[in-house]
Every structure is written in C-alpha cells, then in structure tokens.
Amino acid sequence: MVRLLGPNPLEVRSRPSNHEPFMTPDDLGSFNLDRRLKLSAEFFLCLAPEAQKDPQGAERKLVRHSIASISNRRDLNRMVQTMGPRQIVEFIRDSETGCGQSRAFVGKSWAAVAPDLPLPGCTAEICLCGNRAVIDF
C-alpha cells in the first residue's frame, strides 16, 4: 500500500497570493507527470513522495477513504441518537481485503466508542469493514 499523505500534510508551504493555483506544465514535467493535468500545487505538496508519482490515483483513494469514514461516523451517530450510547454494535471485518489493523477490533462494543473507519493505518484499497447494530431480545 502506498502512503498517500506526507508526514505533516497540514504544514503546506505557503505560496504568494498572486501565484497561479495550479502547477505549470514545466512543474508537472519536472515530476514526470502529464503536462496537461490541472493539479493544485498545495495538494501535490501534501502527498507522500510515493503518491506523487500518481496524484490522480492518490486523489481517488483519499476521496474513497473520506466518504467511507464520514458514512461510518454518520451511521454510528444515528445509532447513538436513536438507540442510546450503550447500543451494542458488532465490528464487521471484510474477510478478503481486511487489513491487519482490523483484527484488533473484531467483536462487540458500544456504539459511542466504536472505532472510526477506515481504521488508522488501513491498507485496503477500499475499506469494506463496518459496524452493525446488535439487537438482543
């Protein structure tokens, strides 16, 4: 798995306000990238060196992970609101693509303390792990 973000992505080098928001064709060429790309320099500088080789692929992966994370947290918050913070949820690990990080979380916990997904350090291309409400009668 290629690391997508550099060690501290929030510390982006500042650029003058009158500077173009996109990298120039010469900038792109210096990184052996397609000179026709429209690529923000700030985004590119946030990427880890390995991910800079394919910034479009890195962008797609970051978007997929972000959507999965927001969706999971929204679902957990909804469970807490409707069923209470002590609602029991079961962590479901994707058996085919589940990463090593997910092995530690298999089992049941309260919705209020269930982990955000994708887990930090997840190595799956697309995280398919999830949480499911457990209803005991």
KOLGURO-950880 format. One record per atom (N, C-alpha, C): residue number from 1; x, y, z; residue in three letters; atom name. Coordinates in Angstrom, 3 decimals. Layout:
DOLUM    i        xx        yy        zz   aa  at
DOLUM  NUM         X         Y         Z  ALA  CA
...
END
This chain:
DOLUM    i        xx        yy        zz   aa  at
DOLUM    1     0.840    -1.181     0.000  MET   N
DOLUM    1     0.000     0.000     0.000  MET  CA
DOLUM    1     0.880     1.238     0.000  MET   C
DOLUM    2     0.594     2.147    -0.884  VAL   N
DOLUM    2     1.358     3.386    -0.988  VAL  CA
DOLUM    2     0.826     4.380     0.033  VAL   C
DOLUM    3     1.725     4.988     0.773  ARG   N
DOLUM    3     1.333     6.030     1.725  ARG  CA
DOLUM    3     0.877     7.239     0.915  ARG   C
DOLUM    4    -0.318     7.765     1.242  LEU   N
DOLUM    4    -0.888     8.849     0.448  LEU  CA
DOLUM    4    -0.426    10.225     0.897  LEU   C
DOLUM    5    -0.427    10.473     2.200  LEU   N
DOLUM    5    -0.084    11.799     2.685  LEU  CA
DOLUM    5     1.301    11.811     3.301  LEU   C
DOLUM    6     1.950    12.948     3.185  GLY   N
DOLUM    6     3.272    13.116     3.769  GLY  CA
DOLUM    6     3.182    13.133     5.286  GLY   C
DOLUM    7     4.326    13.294     5.977  PRO   N
DOLUM    7     4.338    13.216     7.431  PRO  CA
DOLUM    7     3.478    14.279     8.114  PRO   C
DOLUM    8     3.383    15.473     7.545  ASN   N
DOLUM    8     2.562    16.516     8.153  ASN  CA
DOLUM    8     1.856    17.294     7.053  ASN   C
DOLUM    9     0.744    16.760     6.522  PRO   N
DOLUM    9     0.105    17.362     5.355  PRO  CA
DOLUM    9    -0.486    18.744     5.606  PRO   C
DOLUM   10    -0.704    19.119     6.858  LEU   N
DOLUM   10    -1.289    20.425     7.122  LEU  CA
DOLUM   10    -0.268    21.551     7.071  LEU   C
DOLUM   11     1.000    21.221     7.116  GLU   N
DOLUM   11     2.041    22.233     7.016  GLU  CA
DOLUM   11     2.467    22.369     5.559  GLU   C
DOLUM   12     1.589    22.932     4.757  VAL   N
DOLUM   12     1.872    23.123     3.340  VAL  CA
DOLUM   12     2.659    24.411     3.184  VAL   C
DOLUM   13     3.644    24.372     2.334  ARG   N
DOLUM   13     4.424    25.580     2.090  ARG  CA
DOLUM   13     3.509    26.672     1.543  ARG   C
DOLUM   14     3.599    27.847     2.105  SER   N
DOLUM   14     2.728    28.934     1.640  SER  CA
DOLUM   14     3.244    29.462     0.311  SER   C
DOLUM   15     2.292    29.892    -0.518  ARG   N
DOLUM   15     2.618    30.434    -1.830  ARG  CA
DOLUM   15     2.078    31.860    -1.879  ARG   C
DOLUM   16     2.703    32.731    -2.650  PRO   N
DOLUM   16     2.189    34.097    -2.756  PRO  CA
DOLUM   16     0.748    34.092    -3.269  PRO   C
DOLUM   17    -0.071    35.019    -2.796  SER   N
DOLUM   17    -1.481    35.045    -3.179  SER  CA
DOLUM   17    -1.684    35.320    -4.660  SER   C
DOLUM   18    -0.720    35.951    -5.315  ASN   N
DOLUM   18    -0.867    36.240    -6.741  ASN  CA
DOLUM   18    -0.386    35.077    -7.612  ASN   C
DOLUM   19     0.013    33.983    -6.992  HIS   N
DOLUM   19     0.531    32.825    -7.730  HIS  CA
DOLUM   19    -0.618    32.009    -8.300  HIS   C
DOLUM   20    -0.406    31.420    -9.444  GLU   N
DOLUM   20    -1.424    30.563   -10.059  GLU  CA
DOLUM   20    -1.752    29.393    -9.132  GLU   C
DOLUM   21    -3.042    29.006    -9.027  PRO   N
DOLUM   21    -3.411    27.905    -8.126  PRO  CA
DOLUM   21    -2.969    26.530    -8.637  PRO   C
DOLUM   22    -2.717    26.408    -9.922  PHE   N
DOLUM   22    -2.337    25.121   -10.491  PHE  CA
DOLUM   22    -0.856    25.090   -10.842  PHE   C
DOLUM   23    -0.311    23.893   -10.854  MET   N
DOLUM   23     1.087    23.726   -11.241  MET  CA
DOLUM   23     1.226    24.024   -12.733  MET   C
DOLUM   24     2.334    24.604   -13.108  THR   N
DOLUM   24     2.584    24.916   -14.512  THR  CA
DOLUM   24     2.983    23.641   -15.248  THR   C
DOLUM   25     2.878    23.627   -16.568  PRO   N
DOLUM   25     3.334    22.456   -17.320  PRO  CA
DOLUM   25     4.793    22.106   -17.034  PRO   C
DOLUM   26     5.619    23.125   -16.825  ASP   N
DOLUM   26     7.032    22.848   -16.501  ASP  CA
DOLUM   26     7.170    22.175   -15.135  ASP   C
DOLUM   27     6.356    22.639   -14.159  ASP   N
DOLUM   27     6.365    21.994   -12.831  ASP  CA
DOLUM   27     5.972    20.526   -12.960  ASP   C
DOLUM   28     4.904    20.275   -13.720  LEU   N
DOLUM   28     4.434    18.901   -13.907  LEU  CA
DOLUM   28     5.485    18.054   -14.594  LEU   C
DOLUM   29     6.121    18.616   -15.629  GLY   N
DOLUM   29     7.165    17.887   -16.346  GLY  CA
DOLUM   29     8.349    17.547   -15.457  GLY   C
DOLUM   30     8.666    18.419   -14.502  SER   N
DOLUM   30     9.808    18.145   -13.614  SER  CA
DOLUM   30     9.546    16.940   -12.706  SER   C
DOLUM   31     8.269    16.578   -12.526  PHE   N
DOLUM   31     7.912    15.390   -11.745  PHE  CA
DOLUM   31     7.497    14.222   -12.643  PHE   C
DOLUM   32     7.793    14.317   -13.937  ASN   N
DOLUM   32     7.442    13.287   -14.927  ASN  CA
DOLUM   32     5.943    13.015   -14.964  ASN   C
DOLUM   33     5.136    14.080   -14.819  LEU   N
DOLUM   33     3.683    13.961   -14.882  LEU  CA
DOLUM   33     3.196    14.518   -16.210  LEU   C
DOLUM   34     1.995    14.113   -16.590  ASP   N
DOLUM   34     1.371    14.614   -17.815  ASP  CA
DOLUM   34     1.244    16.133   -17.708  ASP   C
DOLUM   35     1.785    16.850   -18.676  ARG   N
DOLUM   35     1.798    18.315   -18.648  ARG  CA
DOLUM   35     0.407    18.920   -18.813  ARG   C
DOLUM   36    -0.590    18.117   -19.185  ARG   N
DOLUM   36    -1.954    18.631   -19.371  ARG  CA
DOLUM   36    -2.789    18.574   -18.099  ARG   C
DOLUM   37    -2.257    17.988   -17.038  LEU   N
DOLUM   37    -3.012    17.872   -15.780  LEU  CA
DOLUM   37    -3.303    19.242   -15.178  LEU   C
DOLUM   38    -4.439    19.363   -14.540  LYS   N
DOLUM   38    -4.758    20.527   -13.714  LYS  CA
DOLUM   38    -4.591    20.059   -12.276  LYS   C
DOLUM   39    -3.487    20.402   -11.674  LEU   N
DOLUM   39    -3.141    19.877   -10.360  LEU  CA
DOLUM   39    -2.741    21.017    -9.441  LEU   C
DOLUM   40    -3.393    21.118    -8.297  SER   N
DOLUM   40    -3.069    22.139    -7.315  SER  CA
DOLUM   40    -1.709    21.826    -6.687  SER   C
DOLUM   41    -0.882    22.843    -6.613  ALA   N
DOLUM   41     0.442    22.652    -6.007  ALA  CA
DOLUM   41     0.312    22.300    -4.531  ALA   C
DOLUM   42    -0.669    22.910    -3.837  GLU   N
DOLUM   42    -0.856    22.618    -2.411  GLU  CA
DOLUM   42    -1.213    21.153    -2.197  GLU   C
DOLUM   43    -2.110    20.617    -3.026  PHE   N
DOLUM   43    -2.471    19.204    -2.917  PHE  CA
DOLUM   43    -1.257    18.328    -3.181  PHE   C
DOLUM   44    -0.517    18.640    -4.230  PHE   N
DOLUM   44     0.633    17.835    -4.613  PHE  CA
DOLUM   44     1.681    17.810    -3.501  PHE   C
DOLUM   45     1.911    18.972    -2.865  LEU   N
DOLUM   45     2.921    19.041    -1.807  LEU  CA
DOLUM   45     2.500    18.294    -0.546  LEU   C
DOLUM   46     1.193    18.070    -0.366  CYS   N
DOLUM   46     0.713    17.303     0.796  CYS  CA
DOLUM   46     0.952    15.799     0.631  CYS   C
DOLUM   47     1.109    15.351    -0.601  LEU   N
DOLUM   47     1.247    13.923    -0.861  LEU  CA
DOLUM   47     2.623    13.408    -0.458  LEU   C
DOLUM   48     2.647    12.163    -0.043  ALA   N
DOLUM   48     3.921    11.490     0.232  ALA  CA
DOLUM   48     4.653    11.304    -1.097  ALA   C
DOLUM   49     5.975    11.204    -1.075  PRO   N
DOLUM   49     6.730    11.057    -2.330  PRO  CA
DOLUM   49     6.258     9.897    -3.204  PRO   C
DOLUM   50     5.862     8.770    -2.595  GLU   N
DOLUM   50     5.405     7.633    -3.401  GLU  CA
DOLUM   50     4.094     7.960    -4.108  GLU   C
DOLUM   51     3.214     8.708    -3.433  ALA   N
DOLUM   51     1.911     9.052    -4.002  ALA  CA
DOLUM   51     2.028    10.155    -5.052  ALA   C
DOLUM   52     3.114    10.923    -5.027  GLN   N
DOLUM   52     3.307    11.978    -6.016  GLN  CA
DOLUM   52     3.523    11.409    -7.420  GLN   C
DOLUM   53     3.865    10.147    -7.496  LYS   N
DOLUM   53     4.052     9.513    -8.809  LYS  CA
DOLUM   53     2.714     9.320    -9.524  LYS   C
DOLUM   54     1.616     9.193    -8.777  ASP   N
DOLUM   54     0.281     9.043    -9.347  ASP  CA
DOLUM   54    -0.697     9.902    -8.543  ASP   C
DOLUM   55    -0.651    11.217    -8.716  PRO   N
DOLUM   55    -1.504    12.077    -7.898  PRO  CA
DOLUM   55    -2.989    11.881    -8.155  PRO   C
DOLUM   56    -3.377    11.519    -9.367  GLN   N
DOLUM   56    -4.800    11.295    -9.641  GLN  CA
DOLUM   56    -5.299    10.049    -8.913  GLN   C
DOLUM   57    -4.492     8.996    -8.888  GLY   N
DOLUM   57    -4.857     7.791    -8.135  GLY  CA
DOLUM   57    -4.926     8.073    -6.646  GLY   C
DOLUM   58    -3.984     8.879    -6.142  ALA   N
DOLUM   58    -3.985     9.235    -4.727  ALA  CA
DOLUM   58    -5.232    10.040    -4.376  ALA   C
DOLUM   59    -5.639    10.927    -5.280  GLU   N
DOLUM   59    -6.842    11.722    -5.040  GLU  CA
DOLUM   59    -8.079    10.827    -4.946  GLU   C
DOLUM   60    -8.200     9.869    -5.854  ARG   N
DOLUM   60    -9.350     8.955    -5.825  ARG  CA
DOLUM   60    -9.368     8.143    -4.532  ARG   C
DOLUM   61    -8.207     7.663    -4.097  LYS   N
DOLUM   61    -8.147     6.869    -2.867  LYS  CA
DOLUM   61    -8.516     7.715    -1.647  LYS   C
DOLUM   62    -8.023     8.965    -1.602  LEU   N
DOLUM   62    -8.351     9.838    -0.479  LEU  CA
DOLUM   62    -9.847    10.135    -0.424  LEU   C
DOLUM   63   -10.459    10.345    -1.573  VAL   N
DOLUM   63   -11.901    10.610    -1.618  VAL  CA
DOLUM   63   -12.670     9.386    -1.143  VAL   C
DOLUM   64   -12.291     8.185    -1.603  ARG   N
DOLUM   64   -12.996     6.963    -1.191  ARG  CA
DOLUM   64   -12.881     6.750     0.312  ARG   C
DOLUM   65   -11.674     6.933     0.871  HIS   N
DOLUM   65   -11.487     6.762     2.310  HIS  CA
DOLUM   65   -12.282     7.810     3.088  HIS   C
DOLUM   66   -12.323     9.038     2.590  SER   N
DOLUM   66   -13.069    10.099     3.271  SER  CA
DOLUM   66   -14.561     9.797     3.286  SER   C
DOLUM   67   -15.095     9.362     2.167  ILE   N
DOLUM   67   -16.523     9.036     2.086  ILE  CA
DOLUM   67   -16.861     7.885     3.031  ILE   C
DOLUM   68   -16.016     6.858     3.057  ALA   N
DOLUM   68   -16.259     5.714     3.948  ALA  CA
DOLUM   68   -16.224     6.159     5.405  ALA   C
DOLUM   69   -15.276     7.013     5.757  SER   N
DOLUM   69   -15.143     7.474     7.137  SER  CA
DOLUM   69   -16.348     8.310     7.563  SER   C
DOLUM   70   -16.767     9.233     6.717  ILE   N
DOLUM   70   -17.914    10.085     7.042  ILE  CA
DOLUM   70   -19.183     9.252     7.148  ILE   C
DOLUM   71   -19.368     8.334     6.229  SER   N
DOLUM   71   -20.550     7.475     6.225  SER  CA
DOLUM   71   -20.619     6.625     7.494  SER   C
DOLUM   72   -19.493     6.036     7.883  ASN   N
DOLUM   72   -19.457     5.204     9.087  ASN  CA
DOLUM   72   -19.766     6.019    10.333  ASN   C
DOLUM   73   -19.147     7.186    10.476  ARG   N
DOLUM   73   -19.379     8.016    11.655  ARG  CA
DOLUM   73   -20.842     8.477    11.705  ARG   C
DOLUM   74   -21.427     8.839    10.550  ARG   N
DOLUM   74   -22.836     9.247    10.496  ARG  CA
DOLUM   74   -23.730     8.109    10.972  ARG   C
DOLUM   75   -23.449     6.893    10.508  ASP   N
DOLUM   75   -24.256     5.745    10.915  ASP  CA
DOLUM   75   -24.142     5.476    12.412  ASP   C
DOLUM   76   -22.923     5.566    12.954  LEU   N
DOLUM   76   -22.743     5.354    14.402  LEU  CA
DOLUM   76   -23.460     6.432    15.205  LEU   C
DOLUM   77   -23.371     7.688    14.759  ASN   N
DOLUM   77   -24.062     8.774    15.467  ASN  CA
DOLUM   77   -25.572     8.562    15.436  ASN   C
DOLUM   78   -26.079     8.079    14.319  ARG   N
DOLUM   78   -27.516     7.813    14.198  ARG  CA
DOLUM   78   -27.924     6.703    15.177  ARG   C
DOLUM   79   -27.095     5.665    15.306  MET   N
DOLUM   79   -27.400     4.591    16.255  MET  CA
DOLUM   79   -27.427     5.119    17.682  MET   C
DOLUM   80   -26.460     5.972    18.023  VAL   N
DOLUM   80   -26.398     6.533    19.376  VAL  CA
DOLUM   80   -27.630     7.395    19.647  VAL   C
DOLUM   81   -28.053     8.199    18.659  GLN   N
DOLUM   81   -29.209     9.079    18.836  GLN  CA
DOLUM   81   -30.510     8.295    18.964  GLN   C
DOLUM   82   -30.678     7.256    18.172  THR   N
DOLUM   82   -31.950     6.534    18.185  THR  CA
DOLUM   82   -32.018     5.445    19.250  THR   C
DOLUM   83   -30.892     4.808    19.543  MET   N
DOLUM   83   -30.918     3.670    20.462  MET  CA
DOLUM   83   -30.147     3.912    21.753  MET   C
DOLUM   84   -29.444     5.024    21.845  GLY   N
DOLUM   84   -28.694     5.342    23.057  GLY  CA
DOLUM   84   -27.225     4.980    22.930  GLY   C
DOLUM   85   -26.369     5.610    23.758  PRO   N
DOLUM   85   -24.931     5.397    23.670  PRO  CA
DOLUM   85   -24.478     3.995    24.061  PRO   C
DOLUM   86   -25.349     3.256    24.749  ARG   N
DOLUM   86   -24.968     1.912    25.157  ARG  CA
DOLUM   86   -25.465     0.856    24.182  ARG   C
DOLUM   87   -25.921     1.317    23.020  GLN   N
DOLUM   87   -26.317     0.371    21.980  GLN  CA
DOLUM   87   -25.086    -0.445    21.588  GLN   C
DOLUM   88   -25.250    -1.742    21.543  ILE   N
DOLUM   88   -24.134    -2.615    21.197  ILE  CA
DOLUM   88   -24.054    -2.742    19.680  ILE   C
DOLUM   89   -22.840    -2.559    19.177  VAL   N
DOLUM   89   -22.594    -2.748    17.750  VAL  CA
DOLUM   89   -21.509    -3.802    17.584  VAL   C
DOLUM   90   -21.570    -4.483    16.487  GLU   N
DOLUM   90   -20.578    -5.507    16.171  GLU  CA
DOLUM   90   -19.733    -5.010    15.014  GLU   C
DOLUM   91   -18.421    -5.069    15.178  PHE   N
DOLUM   91   -17.493    -4.678    14.121  PHE  CA
DOLUM   91   -17.423    -5.808    13.105  PHE   C
DOLUM   92   -17.603    -5.488    11.860  ILE   N
DOLUM   92   -17.566    -6.486    10.794  ILE  CA
DOLUM   92   -16.321    -6.237     9.961  ILE   C
DOLUM   93   -15.452    -7.197     9.949  ARG   N
DOLUM   93   -14.202    -7.093     9.197  ARG  CA
DOLUM   93   -14.397    -7.726     7.835  ARG   C
DOLUM   94   -13.961    -7.015     6.790  ASP   N
DOLUM   94   -14.025    -7.582     5.449  ASP  CA
DOLUM   94   -12.989    -8.695     5.375  ASP   C
DOLUM   95   -13.449    -9.920     5.158  SER   N
DOLUM   95   -12.545   -11.078     5.208  SER  CA
DOLUM   95   -11.550   -11.109     4.058  SER   C
DOLUM   96   -11.903   -10.531     2.916  GLU   N
DOLUM   96   -10.995   -10.590     1.772  GLU  CA
DOLUM   96    -9.955    -9.478     1.777  GLU   C
DOLUM   97   -10.393    -8.237     2.049  THR   N
DOLUM   97    -9.455    -7.123     1.972  THR  CA
DOLUM   97    -9.142    -6.521     3.328  THR   C
DOLUM   98    -9.696    -7.081     4.403  GLY   N
DOLUM   98    -9.465    -6.531     5.734  GLY  CA
DOLUM   98    -7.987    -6.494     6.075  GLY   C
DOLUM   99    -7.533    -5.358     6.555  CYS   N
DOLUM   99    -6.109    -5.202     6.863  CYS  CA
DOLUM   99    -5.805    -5.731     8.265  CYS   C
DOLUM  100    -4.546    -5.760     8.613  GLY   N
DOLUM  100    -4.120    -6.242     9.920  GLY  CA
DOLUM  100    -4.654    -5.390    11.058  GLY   C
DOLUM  101    -4.875    -4.099    10.803  GLN   N
DOLUM  101    -5.403    -3.209    11.832  GLN  CA
DOLUM  101    -6.781    -3.657    12.297  GLN   C
DOLUM  102    -7.576    -4.204    11.391  SER   N
DOLUM  102    -8.964    -4.550    11.718  SER  CA
DOLUM  102    -9.078    -5.781    12.613  SER   C
DOLUM  103    -8.045    -6.607    12.687  ARG   N
DOLUM  103    -8.120    -7.814    13.519  ARG  CA
DOLUM  103    -8.323    -7.497    14.996  ARG   C
DOLUM  104    -7.775    -6.369    15.448  ALA   N
DOLUM  104    -7.874    -5.999    16.860  ALA  CA
DOLUM  104    -9.274    -5.553    17.252  ALA   C
DOLUM  105   -10.107    -5.191    16.284  PHE   N
DOLUM  105   -11.415    -4.627    16.601  PHE  CA
DOLUM  105   -12.574    -5.585    16.385  PHE   C
DOLUM  106   -12.306    -6.802    15.937  VAL   N
DOLUM  106   -13.396    -7.741    15.686  VAL  CA
DOLUM  106   -14.094    -8.047    17.002  VAL   C
DOLUM  107   -15.411    -7.938    16.997  GLY   N
DOLUM  107   -16.184    -8.201    18.201  GLY  CA
DOLUM  107   -17.213    -7.120    18.435  GLY   C
DOLUM  108   -17.694    -7.028    19.681  LYS   N
DOLUM  108   -18.768    -6.100    20.012  LYS  CA
DOLUM  108   -18.258    -4.975    20.900  LYS   C
DOLUM  109   -18.889    -3.813    20.751  SER   N
DOLUM  109   -18.588    -2.676    21.617  SER  CA
DOLUM  109   -19.808    -1.775    21.639  SER   C
DOLUM  110   -19.754    -0.705    22.430  TRP   N
DOLUM  110   -20.841     0.259    22.434  TRP  CA
DOLUM  110   -20.681     1.175    21.238  TRP   C
DOLUM  111   -21.801     1.621    20.692  ALA   N
DOLUM  111   -21.767     2.496    19.517  ALA  CA
DOLUM  111   -21.007     3.785    19.796  ALA   C
DOLUM  112   -21.099     4.283    21.024  ALA   N
DOLUM  112   -20.444     5.542    21.371  ALA  CA
DOLUM  112   -18.919     5.452    21.319  ALA   C
DOLUM  113   -18.362     4.251    21.458  VAL   N
DOLUM  113   -16.907     4.110    21.466  VAL  CA
DOLUM  113   -16.401     3.248    20.309  VAL   C
DOLUM  114   -17.268     2.928    19.370  ALA   N
DOLUM  114   -16.848     2.122    18.216  ALA  CA
DOLUM  114   -15.822     2.919    17.400  ALA   C
DOLUM  115   -14.861     2.244    16.792  PRO   N
DOLUM  115   -13.806     2.961    16.076  PRO  CA
DOLUM  115   -14.310     3.585    14.775  PRO   C
DOLUM  116   -13.704     4.716    14.417  ASP   N
DOLUM  116   -13.981     5.322    13.120  ASP  CA
DOLUM  116   -13.338     4.473    12.042  ASP   C
DOLUM  117   -13.998     4.390    10.912  LEU   N
DOLUM  117   -13.478     3.630     9.775  LEU  CA
DOLUM  117   -13.270     4.567     8.599  LEU   C
DOLUM  118   -12.316     4.295     7.755  PRO   N
DOLUM  118   -11.298     3.267     7.855  PRO  CA
DOLUM  118   -10.390     3.505     9.067  PRO   C
DOLUM  119    -9.925     2.415     9.626  LEU   N
DOLUM  119    -9.042     2.495    10.782  LEU  CA
DOLUM  119    -7.739     3.179    10.396  LEU   C
DOLUM  120    -7.108     3.905    11.336  PRO   N
DOLUM  120    -5.806     4.494    11.032  PRO  CA
DOLUM  120    -4.829     3.395    10.619  PRO   C
DOLUM  121    -4.144     3.603     9.530  GLY   N
DOLUM  121    -3.199     2.606     9.034  GLY  CA
DOLUM  121    -3.819     1.549     8.159  GLY   C
DOLUM  122    -5.099     1.713     7.794  CYS   N
DOLUM  122    -5.767     0.744     6.918  CYS  CA
DOLUM  122    -5.026     0.669     5.592  CYS   C
DOLUM  123    -4.775    -0.543     5.139  THR   N
DOLUM  123    -4.018    -0.729     3.898  THR  CA
DOLUM  123    -4.889    -1.195     2.745  THR   C
DOLUM  124    -6.200    -1.304     2.966  ALA   N
DOLUM  124    -7.096    -1.758     1.903  ALA  CA
DOLUM  124    -7.280    -0.654     0.866  ALA   C
DOLUM  125    -7.402    -1.041    -0.386  GLU   N
DOLUM  125    -7.669    -0.081    -1.449  GLU  CA
DOLUM  125    -8.972     0.666    -1.154  GLU   C
DOLUM  126   -10.013    -0.076    -0.806  ILE   N
DOLUM  126   -11.287     0.492    -0.363  ILE  CA
DOLUM  126   -11.696    -0.276     0.885  ILE   C
DOLUM  127   -11.862     0.422     1.995  CYS   N
DOLUM  127   -12.213    -0.237     3.251  CYS  CA
DOLUM  127   -13.664    -0.699     3.208  CYS   C
DOLUM  128   -13.871    -1.981     3.382  LEU   N
DOLUM  128   -15.220    -2.553     3.379  LEU  CA
DOLUM  128   -15.636    -3.038     4.767  LEU   C
DOLUM  129   -14.882    -2.683     5.784  CYS   N
DOLUM  129   -15.253    -3.031     7.147  CYS  CA
DOLUM  129   -16.438    -2.153     7.561  CYS   C
DOLUM  130   -17.154    -2.560     8.594  GLY   N
DOLUM  130   -18.300    -1.775     9.028  GLY  CA
DOLUM  130   -18.752    -2.147    10.416  GLY   C
DOLUM  131   -19.808    -1.495    10.860  ASN   N
DOLUM  131   -20.427    -1.763    12.148  ASN  CA
DOLUM  131   -21.893    -2.095    11.920  ASN   C
DOLUM  132   -22.410    -3.015    12.722  ARG   N
DOLUM  132   -23.806    -3.423    12.600  ARG  CA
DOLUM  132   -24.416    -3.426    14.005  ARG   C
DOLUM  133   -25.624    -2.861    14.100  ALA   N
DOLUM  133   -26.315    -2.836    15.384  ALA  CA
DOLUM  133   -26.705    -4.243    15.795  ALA   C
DOLUM  134   -26.533    -4.555    17.069  VAL   N
DOLUM  134   -26.912    -5.855    17.614  VAL  CA
DOLUM  134   -28.147    -5.646    18.480  VAL   C
DOLUM  135   -29.244    -6.298    18.127  ILE   N
DOLUM  135   -30.491    -6.184    18.865  ILE  CA
DOLUM  135   -30.688    -7.462    19.663  ILE   C
DOLUM  136   -30.656    -7.348    20.974  ASP   N
DOLUM  136   -30.885    -8.512    21.851  ASP  CA
DOLUM  136   -32.287    -8.407    22.437  ASP   C
DOLUM  137   -33.023    -9.507    22.374  PHE   N
DOLUM  137   -34.371    -9.547    22.949  PHE  CA
DOLUM  137   -34.377   -10.418    24.164  PHE   C
END
